[in-house]
Amino acid sequence: MDSVPSTDRGGIGYLPSAAETLMKLVVTGPFGVGKTTLIRTLSEIETLHTEEAMTQAGEGLDDTAGLPEKTTTTVAVDFGRLTVQDDLVLYMFGTPGQERFLPLWEDIARGALGALVMVDTRRLEDSFAVMDMVEEQGLPYAVAVNRFPDAPAHPDEVLRKHLDLDPATPLVQCDARERRGSIDALIALAEHALTRLPAPQEAS
């Protein structure tokens, strides 16, 4: 695309105008992949988040290998909002990454138009179960590769092959702490989801 996103909170300029279009999007991925960080980076409102300190009760359930800085975890939902071109509003719902929260994930995903699946190249195999879950829900999705400072870097084609992505599935590499790349990932999902919407019925 030729358009370039602005760096302010609105008027990003990627998508065609739509009359008061509201999109519910799920931000998901395995434990510790940066979902809460991405929503906080993008949201134009103060985010709702339900992070709790990790305790000994989670030992054996939450694998913190490779995540020495991880001290909290989402136990319910993160929520944020991003307005695009003043008339397209993206509602971001972040979900817990652990399998034991599957019933909650299904409730949050109900009514969503798409999912942004975040992955970490240090633990790519942890993403497979999440992508299976999204596909079982029938949600179109995009993949956001969150570039952690100590994570190995791979070209897109290598990541696509390893993740066994459909050619139509968008993949964007970003740093969840940085707004520009995070916007690119979310907009890639929004555009992909919009192409999957059924055509409007013509009035008779």
N, C-alpha and C positions, 0 to 999 in steps of 0.2 A: 504494500500500500504506500501511496505517496504522502498521506497525511502524517503529521508528527504530533505526538501527544504533548499537551502543555504540562507544566510542572505544578500548576495550582490544583485545588481540590475539585474543580469542575472543568467542563469544556474540553474534554480530552481529545475529541475529534477523530476517533477511529470508526465509529459506527454511523449508519444512516439514521436520520431523525425518525422518531416514532412518537406517536401521541401518548404521553403519559404511560410509557411502558415500564412495568415493574418486573424485575427478574429475581427469583430466589435461586441462589447458587450455593452449593455445599463446598466447603473447603475441607478436604479430608486427607488422610495419609497415616502412615504408621506412627507409633509413639515417638515423640521427640523430634519430629521432622520440621517443625517451624510453622505450624498452622496458626497458632495464636500470634506469633510475630508478624506474619504476613497480613493478617486482618488488622492488627494495630497500625501497621505501616500505611495501609490504604484507607482506613475508615475516616470519613469526614466528620463523624460524630465520636463522642467518647464511647469506646467499645464496652459492651457487656461481656464479661468473661468470668468463668467459674474455675479458676486455677486453685489447686490446693497443694500444700507442701507434701512431698512424697514421704512416706513413713515406712517402717519395717514391715507393715502389713502388705505392702506391695512387692516385697522382695520375692523373687521367684515367679512373679507375674509380669512385672515390667522390666524388660531387659535393658539395662543402662550401659551395657558394654559399648564403649566408644563415645559415651555421652557423659563425661565427668562433670560437665557444667549443669546438667539437668537436675534441678531440685524441686520443680513443681510439675504438675500434670493437670490437664483439663479433665474435669469429672462430669461436666454436663454439656455446655455449649458456649461458644464464643459468637458474638454477633457484632457486625459492623455494616456500614452503608457507604456506597460510593455513587455519586451522581455523575453521569456522562452526558455531555451536550445538553444539560438542563432538563431534558425530558426522558432520559433513560436512567433508571435508578436500579443499581445492583445491590441486593441484600445478601450479605455474606454470612453464612452459618458454619462455624467451625465445629467439627465433631471430634469426640475422643477417638484416639487411634487404637485403643486396645479392644481385642475381640470380645471381652466380657461386656462391653458397652453396645453390642450389636443391636439389641432391641431399641435402645435410645437412638442409635444411628438411623435405624429404619424410620422412626418417628420424625426425626429432624429432616430426613431426606424427602418425606412425603410432600408433594407439590413443587419440588425443586425442578428447574429446567436443565440443570447440568451440575457436574462436579469437577472441581479442580483437585486432582490427586497429586499431592506433594511427595517427592521422593528424595532420598539421601544416597549419594553414590557409595557411601561407606557401607550401606545396608540395603542394596537394591532388592534383595530377595524378600525383605520385609514388606515390600509394596505389592507383591503378587496377590495376597489375600484381600487387600483393600480394593484392588482393581477388579478382582472377581466379584466382590460384594457390590461394587458400583454397576458392573455389567448385569448382575442378577436383578438389580433394580430397574434396568432398562434406561439408565441415565447416560446421555452423551457426556463425555469427559475429555479434559485436556490434562496433560502431565506437566507439572512444574518441578524442575530439578533445582532444589535449593542448594546453592554452592556454599557449603561450610568451608571455613578457612583451611582446615586440614583434610578436606575430602579430595579424593582423586578426581581429576578432570578427564572427561571423555567427550569426543565429538558426538553430535546429535545422532548420526547414523549408527554408532556403536550402541548408544543408549536405547535407541528405538529397537534394535535387534535383540538386545538383552532383555528388554521389557516386553518383547513380542507385540509391539503396537501395530494396530491397523494403520495403513498409510494415511487415512483421513484424520487420525487422532493427532491434534496439535501437541507439540512438545516445545517447551520454552525453558531455557536455563536462566536462573535469576538468583539474586540474593534477597531473601525475605526481609532483610533490614532496609533495603533500598527501594524507594518508591517507583522509579522508572521501570526497572525490570519486573517488579511485582505487578504493576499495571499491565505490562505486556502480557503476562501470564493470564491475568483475569480477563482481559479483553479477548485474548485468543479463545478462551472458553466461551465467553458470551457470544462471540461471532459464530463459533461452532454450534452452540446450542440454538441460536436463531435460525441457522440453516436447517435444523432438524424439526422446526415447528411445522405443523400442518398448514397448508395454504388456506387463507381465509375464504369462506364461502361467499360467493357473489349473491347479492340480494336479488330476489326474484321479482 
